[in-house]
């Protein structure tokens, strides 16, 4: 794999894992809609050193938005700014409600 691409993947993974850790510490209400529960559970107790090592060893991005193609395309069609943000907020709230019913 191209060295520059691998560095970018490491950087993105590190930032994502650190963000999940921070959101877990602050008990952010949208965390469960934006990261798998197993990841949250694992990352919240990791040291920064462990997160760095883990991010360096991953060969692919470790994050994803749990958005269907329909939701993503609809979001892309909306005007930039308030409309998109409101739509995304509705999607996340719906995912939280759906997860709560499982």
Secondary structure, 3 states (H helix, E strand, C coil): CCHHHHHHHHHHHHHHHHHHHHHHHCCCCCHHHHCCHHHHHHHCCCCHHHHHHHHHHCCCCCCCCCCCHHHHHHHHHCCCCHHHHHHHHHHHHHHHHHHHHC
